[in-house]
Amino acid sequence: MSFKPLALISALLLAGCNDDLMTLRFEDSAGSSGTGLDARKQQMIDEALVQRQIDPKSLRWRVDLEDQHLVYVRELQPLGEAQRKALREPFDEILQVRAANTLQIELTLDITPEQRQALSAAERQRIDALPQPLLIPLELSPTVLTMALMPRDDDNVPRDVTERINSKVTCQLQALPVKPLPEGITGLWQMTLDTANQVSVELGEAHYPAHYRLTDAGLQGRIDKGELWLVEPNYLSVDPLVVMLGFSDLGQQRLYRSFPLQPNASQLIHSCESAANHLPRPLSFRVGDGLDRLESVTYKEETQ
């Protein structure tokens, strides 16, 4: 007897899924089934609906109980055919622009004509065989980094780890070259004395200096203006290329010299995460909690 109500409830839930207009999948968490859609996403959706003469209250946005990346959209008030078409527009636009944008850098070898002339025929041949333009796709990590620049201590001098010092704190993102690298390139290296956009290109046993720029004109323009910046390596080593992009300067902060737990760490981390929500495309496709984190949309007619 007790199984029948449970079966009936399950049937109703399954039937309700067929009433969903569309299903959204986000790269990040979209909220929870208990608290609903993430406040920032909900606000951005409501603004997009109002711009298209759709009452936000006419739709219900429900986060999946088990998968917080899934959001189901259902009509609370019937929409006209034109409104249903308009409802798709902001989500389709995001997916189209997302698919057309790739975060990448373009490498340029810094070899003068005189230096090239001094190379062997085999070395010149390897260089000439490189694809042009020499593009390196980057994989941007969604993790927002809150970085404190601490003075390097002398290991032989004892320090009080709870001593407070002034430390510059910045918000950064990290991107790695996507492998495999273009044919002919066996490695990309960055050294301590390099400026932020310098890199050593490894072609077999030979290494050649190079510099890079982001191919996205908008992002590179922001770097040129100082609104974003490439972070120079500050460690004494030679390591594989990691593109570190700074986007917010939190200024000088009083931090413990070495103690891992900082009293204002959560506040600084929150400041960086909040600043990340205002990053431009294509960064916003991988970072922050806005609508650009949308990965896919499935419409009702596509599931029937």
C-alpha positions in Angstrom: 0.0 0.0 0.0 2.8 2.4 0.9 4.4 1.8 -2.5 1.5 3.3 -4.5 1.8 6.9 -3.3 5.6 6.8 -4.0 5.0 5.5 -7.5 2.4 8.1 -8.1 4.7 10.9 -7.0 7.5 9.6 -9.2 5.2 9.5 -12.1 4.1 13.1 -11.5 7.7 14.2 -11.3 8.6 12.4 -14.6 5.5 13.9 -16.2 6.5 17.4 -15.0 9.9 17.1 -16.8 8.0 16.9 -20.1 6.6 20.4 -19.4 10.0 22.0 -19.2 10.6 24.5 -22.1 14.3 24.0 -22.0 17.2 22.6 -19.9 20.4 24.7 -19.3 23.7 23.2 -18.4 26.3 25.5 -16.8 30.0 24.9 -16.4 29.8 26.0 -12.8 27.2 25.4 -10.1 24.0 27.2 -11.0 22.6 27.2 -7.4 20.8 24.5 -5.5 17.4 22.8 -5.5 16.7 24.3 -2.1 17.8 27.9 -2.5 17.1 28.1 -6.2 19.0 29.7 -9.1 22.2 31.6 -8.2 21.3 35.2 -7.5 23.7 36.7 -10.1 22.5 34.4 -12.8 18.9 35.1 -11.9 19.4 38.8 -12.0 21.1 38.6 -15.4 18.3 36.4 -16.8 15.6 38.7 -15.5 17.3 41.7 -17.1 17.5 39.8 -20.4 13.8 38.9 -20.2 12.6 42.4 -19.5 14.6 43.7 -22.5 12.5 41.2 -24.6 9.2 42.1 -23.1 8.9 38.9 -21.1 7.7 39.0 -17.5 10.3 37.2 -15.4 7.5 35.9 -13.2 6.0 34.0 -16.1 8.9 31.4 -15.8 10.2 29.1 -13.2 13.9 28.2 -13.0 14.6 25.0 -11.1 18.0 23.6 -10.2 18.3 19.8 -10.5 18.3 18.0 -7.1 21.4 15.9 -7.8 23.3 17.9 -10.5 23.6 21.6 -9.6 24.9 22.4 -13.1 21.4 21.6 -14.6 18.6 24.2 -14.7 15.0 23.4 -15.9 12.8 26.2 -17.3 9.0 25.9 -17.1 6.2 28.3 -18.0 4.1 29.5 -15.1 2.1 31.7 -17.5 1.7 30.7 -21.2 4.1 32.4 -23.6 3.3 33.3 -27.1 5.3 31.9 -30.0 7.2 35.2 -30.4 8.1 35.3 -26.7 9.3 31.7 -26.8 11.6 32.6 -29.7 12.8 35.7 -27.8 13.5 33.6 -24.7 16.0 31.6 -26.7 18.0 34.6 -27.9 20.2 35.4 -24.9 21.2 31.8 -24.4 21.8 31.0 -28.1 23.9 34.2 -28.4 26.2 33.1 -25.5 26.7 29.6 -27.0 27.5 31.1 -30.5 30.0 33.6 -29.2 31.5 31.0 -26.8 32.1 28.5 -29.7 33.7 31.2 -31.8 36.2 32.4 -29.1 39.4 30.7 -28.3 41.9 32.0 -25.8 45.3 31.8 -27.4 48.6 33.6 -27.8 50.6 34.3 -31.0 54.4 33.7 -30.7 57.0 35.8 -32.6 60.6 34.6 -32.6 63.1 37.3 -31.7 65.8 36.4 -34.1 67.6 39.2 -36.0 68.7 38.7 -39.6 72.3 38.5 -38.4 71.4 35.8 -35.8 69.5 33.9 -38.4 72.4 34.0 -40.8 74.6 32.5 -38.1 72.3 29.5 -37.8 72.9 26.2 -39.5 70.9 25.2 -42.6 69.1 22.6 -40.5 68.2 25.1 -37.8 66.8 27.6 -40.4 64.8 24.8 -41.9 63.2 23.9 -38.6 62.3 27.5 -38.0 60.9 28.0 -41.5 58.8 24.8 -41.0 56.9 26.3 -38.1 53.2 27.2 -38.9 52.5 30.9 -39.5 51.0 32.6 -37.6 52.4 30.6 -34.6 49.3 30.2 -32.4 49.2 28.5 -29.0 45.7 27.8 -27.6 45.5 28.3 -23.8 43.4 26.4 -21.2 42.2 28.9 -18.7 41.7 27.6 -15.1 38.3 28.7 -13.6 40.1 29.1 -10.2 40.5 32.7 -9.1 43.9 33.2 -7.4 44.5 35.7 -4.6 48.2 36.2 -4.6 50.4 38.0 -2.0 53.9 39.0 -3.0 56.1 38.3 0.0 59.8 39.3 0.4 62.2 36.4 0.0 63.7 35.5 3.3 67.3 34.4 4.0 66.9 30.8 5.0 69.8 31.2 7.5 68.1 33.9 9.4 65.3 32.9 11.9 62.1 34.8 11.4 58.9 35.2 13.5 56.2 33.7 11.2 53.6 35.8 12.9 55.4 39.1 12.2 53.2 41.3 10.1 54.6 43.0 7.0 53.3 45.0 4.0 52.5 42.7 1.1 51.1 43.6 -2.3 48.0 41.5 -3.0 46.6 41.0 -6.5 43.9 38.9 -8.2 45.2 36.6 -10.9 44.2 33.9 -13.4 46.3 31.1 -14.7 46.3 29.6 -18.2 48.4 26.7 -19.6 49.3 26.0 -23.2 47.1 23.3 -24.7 49.0 20.2 -25.7 50.1 18.9 -28.1 52.1 22.0 -29.1 52.3 22.9 -32.8 54.4 20.6 -34.8 58.1 21.2 -34.4 57.8 22.8 -30.9 59.0 20.5 -28.2 58.7 23.0 -25.3 57.9 26.5 -24.1 59.9 27.8 -21.2 59.9 30.9 -19.0 62.9 32.1 -17.0 63.2 34.5 -14.0 64.9 37.3 -15.9 62.3 37.2 -18.7 59.7 39.9 -18.9 56.1 38.8 -18.6 55.5 38.1 -22.3 58.9 36.5 -23.1 59.3 32.8 -23.7 62.0 30.4 -24.8 60.8 28.2 -27.7 62.4 24.8 -27.7 62.9 23.1 -31.1 64.5 19.9 -30.4 67.9 20.6 -28.8 67.8 24.3 -29.7 66.1 27.2 -27.9 65.1 30.5 -29.4 63.9 33.7 -27.7 60.4 34.8 -28.5 57.6 37.0 -27.2 53.8 36.6 -27.4 50.6 38.6 -27.5 47.0 37.5 -26.9 45.2 37.1 -30.2 42.0 38.5 -28.7 42.2 42.2 -29.6 39.9 43.3 -26.7 42.0 41.5 -24.1 45.3 42.6 -25.6 44.0 46.1 -25.7 43.2 46.0 -22.0 46.8 44.7 -21.3 48.2 47.6 -23.4 46.2 50.0 -21.3 47.2 48.4 -18.0 43.7 47.3 -17.1 44.9 43.7 -17.2 48.6 42.7 -16.9 50.8 39.7 -17.5 52.5 38.7 -14.3 56.3 38.3 -14.5 57.9 35.2 -12.9 59.3 35.8 -9.5 61.0 32.5 -8.8 64.6 31.5 -9.5 64.1 28.7 -12.0 63.3 27.7 -15.5 59.8 26.3 -15.8 57.3 25.4 -18.5 55.3 28.5 -19.7 52.4 29.4 -17.5 50.5 32.6 -18.5 49.5 34.5 -15.4 47.0 37.3 -15.9 46.5 39.9 -13.3 43.1 41.7 -13.2 42.7 43.5 -9.9 45.2 45.1 -7.5 44.1 45.0 -3.9 47.0 47.2 -2.8 49.3 46.8 0.2 47.9 44.5 3.0 49.3 43.8 6.5 49.9 40.0 6.4 51.8 37.6 8.5 55.3 36.9 7.1 55.0 33.1 6.8 52.0 32.0 8.8 49.6 30.2 6.4 46.4 31.5 8.1 45.9 35.2 7.4 43.2 37.1 9.4 41.7 38.8 6.4 42.2 36.0 3.9 38.5 35.3 3.3 37.8 39.0 2.7 40.6 39.3 0.1 39.5 36.1 -1.6 36.0 37.4 -1.8 37.2 40.6 -3.3 39.0 38.7 -6.0 36.1 36.5 -6.7 33.8 39.5 -7.0 36.2 41.3 -9.3 36.3 38.2 -11.5 32.6 38.5 -12.1 33.3 41.7 -14.2 35.9 40.2 -16.5 35.3 40.5 -20.2 34.9 37.8 -22.7 36.4 35.3 -23.5 37.6 35.2 -19.8 34.0 35.2 -18.6 33.3 31.9 -20.3 35.6 30.2 -17.8 35.6 32.4 -14.8 33.0 34.0 -12.5 29.4 33.0 -12.0 27.7 34.9 -14.8 25.5 33.6 -17.6 28.6 33.2 -19.9 29.3 30.0 -17.9 26.5 28.4 -19.9 27.7 25.2 -21.7 24.6 24.0 -23.5 20.8 24.3 -24.0 18.4 21.6 -24.8 14.9 22.7 -26.0 11.7 20.8 -25.4 11.2 19.8 -29.0 14.7 18.4 -29.2 13.9 15.8 -26.5 10.7 14.6 -28.0 
